[in-house]
């Protein structure tokens, strides 16, 4: 995720939640940096243990997609990534900052979101109040 945004020139950083499992945050500057909209989705996936279908063999049946991640936030996360990229590529400066927070640990105890909300400032503007 970080490489995706950095490759496109979008400011990105990681927020360590667990060793080797950081939140990834991308920021698109806005006209009013004191205001912020946060798009949030999780990057985790649930275990495949106990699934009654072949999880890694997606199939379409009756107009529906079946397989691991077919009903989860990965599609929404991809849409958010493309929305941020589209605004950036078109040179659109939104009225306020737009963040995309791709967080970890949604499947267990939401520690990625909790860490995001507890952060006093972002690394780019140290005196800014928390977003949550």
N, C-alpha and C positions, 0 to 999 in steps of 0.2 A: 504494500500500500504506500509506504513512504517513497519508494523508488518511483512508483507510478506518478505521484504528484511532483516530486523533485525533478523528474525528467521533463515535466511540463512547465517548470519554473514557478510552482506554487509552494509557498512557505509551508513546511511540514516539520513536526517534531514528534518524538516519542515520549510518553509518560510511563515510567516503569511502574507496573502493578505487581507482578511476580517476576522472578528471575527468568529472563528470556521471553516474557509475555507482556509486552507493553501495549498501552493504548496508543493509537496513531491518530494524530490530530493535524488536519490541514486547515489553513486559514486564508480566506480571501478578504483583503482589506475592503472596508466600506467607507462611505463619505463621513459617517459619524462613528468614530472608533470607540465611543463610550457605550454604544449599543451593539448587541450581538444576537444572531440567530444561530442556534446549534442544531445541526442535523446529526442524529445519533443512530448507530446500528452496531450490533455486535458481530465479531469475527469468529466466535467459537462455533463449534459444531458438537452435537450430542453424540454419544456413543452409538455404534451400530448394533451393539449387543441386544439380542432379543427382537430385532426387526424381522417381520414376517415376509419381506420381499428382499430381493437382491439389491442392497443399497447402492452399489456402485455401477449398476446397469440401468440407467434411466430409460423409461419407456413412456410412451403416450398411449393412453387407453381411454376411450370415451371422451376425447378432448381434454383429458387431464394428464398432467405430468406426474410420474411417480419416480421416486428415488431420493437418496440422501440430499437434503438441502432444498428440495423442490418446494417446500412450504416453510420458508424461513426468511430471515432478513437479508440473505445474500443478494437476491434480486434487487431489493430496496437499496442495499448498500451500493451496488453497481450503478443504480440510477442516480444516487446522490453523488457518487464520484464523477459521473458524466455531467451532471448539472453544474457542479463546481468548475469542472474543466471547461464546459461550454461558456459559462460566464467569463472566465479568465481569457479564453481564446478569442471571444468576441469583444474584449476590452470593456466589458460592462462593469462599472463600479456600483455595487448595490448601495442602498441607503444606509445600511449598517454592515458590520463585519458578518461574514458567514463562515462558520466553522463546520467541518465534518469531523466528528469524533467517532472513530472506529474502535470500539472498546472490547475488553476481554471479560470473561467470567460471567456472562449473562446466564449461562446454563446452570449455575450453582448459587452464588450469593451476591451477584451484581457488584463485585468489588471494583471493577473497571469504572462503572458509572459513579460509584461512591467516591473513588479517588479523583475523578474528573471534577465532581462538584465540590470537593473539599479543597481543591487547589486554590490558594489565595490569589495567585496571579498567573498569567501565562508567561513563558520565557521571553517573549518579545517586548512586553510592556510591563515591567516589574511592579508598578504601583496600581495597576488596574484592579478593581474589585472583582470578586468571583462572579462567574456567569450564572450560577444556580442559586 
